[in-house]
Amino acid sequence: MLWISCYGKNVYIDDELVGYISPEGSMYANGHRFGELTEDGEIYLNSEYIGYIEDNGEIYVNNVPGGYVNGSNDICFESKALMKK
């Protein structure tokens, strides 16, 4: 599945709005670029591959569930999954 529908949407960590995804797929938090979302749903943080989005919208970080894509196509990470990186 292509995840370009998430481009231009928000990024949440534990239900807190922290940033957004640019129309090109770059992820920003607090005004700083911190990652990338590819069209295929691969997720990179600081240029390092950390996970992906399943076709059902579940996000996997380091091969364990770590978030989801909500009904508005926002990316919702769980902080505990990001800290295990």
Disulfide bonds with the S-S distance in Angstrom:
none
